[in-house]
Amino acid sequence: MSECRDCPRNCGAERERGAQGRCRSGYLPRAARAAAHFGEEPCISGTRGSGTIFFTGCALGCVYCQNREIAKGGGVELTVPKLREVMLRLRDTGVHNISLVTGSHFVRPIAEALSGLELGVPVVWNSSGYESEAQIAALDGLVDVYLPDFKYLRGETAAALSHCPDYPQVAKRALLAMHAQVGEAVFDEEGLMRRGLLVRHLILPGHAQESVEILGWIFENLPNAYVSVMAQYTPNARVAGTPLDRRISRAEY
């Protein structure tokens, strides 16, 4: 494949030939950090941390991005053998799982790296939720825990804040595909998630009603899925002077 059609952006960039797509990335994965991480949900981080690889680039471009420096691109390029080596090295530090953060635009080389790799710990797919059904299908049998965002239920909100009016429809299909793959959540004796779907939602200032509607959709369509409702929104310089230029209130949470 020459023109990239992997993600819902369908940008057609010749990433395998060195061009960058809408994700600000070429074909091979690039990572900003790979280490034990303790900032995720307790059932992911546990006591020994999650072996997390933070991939750079992103297909979304949210105006309020909470990880803007990583999303801009850069990082260290990882060949498929090198990525396998990094995952095994993290596993050997005693972490509870291997967590792949914002790797959707690198799904093909990541899937290649995971194929046939015996890690002995769950693989967590931590994503924006803006993924095609083909991307999720490529991970079937390779990912144990899906940890996607569900950011918006209204196309106008998605268009204004992430330049993707189709986000709600795309994310719904992706979440349904994830749920169909991994089924009901499974936890071990330490309370760590070994398999299943945990949907994240970050509440945005002035959008609490949309958050309520998102929770309603999850309840109706993803039986037995777990949910993490997040209150840590932090405004950045790009939203200065806009309604997003504040933290959420206690009432909104």
CORZI-V430683 format. One record per helix or strand of 3 or more residues. SS is the DSSP state (H for helix, E for strand). FROM is the first residue (numbers start at 0). LEN is the number of residues. If there is no record, write none. Layout:
ss:SS from:FROM len:LEN
ss:SS from:FROM len:LEN
This chain:
ss:H from:14 len:3
ss:E from:28 len:9
ss:H from:41 len:4
ss:E from:49 len:6
ss:H from:67 len:4
ss:E from:75 len:3
ss:H from:79 len:12
ss:E from:96 len:5
ss:H from:103 len:11
ss:E from:121 len:6
ss:H from:132 len:5
ss:E from:144 len:5
ss:H from:154 len:8
ss:H from:166 len:16
ss:E from:192 len:10
ss:H from:207 len:14
ss:E from:225 len:5
ss:H from:236 len:3
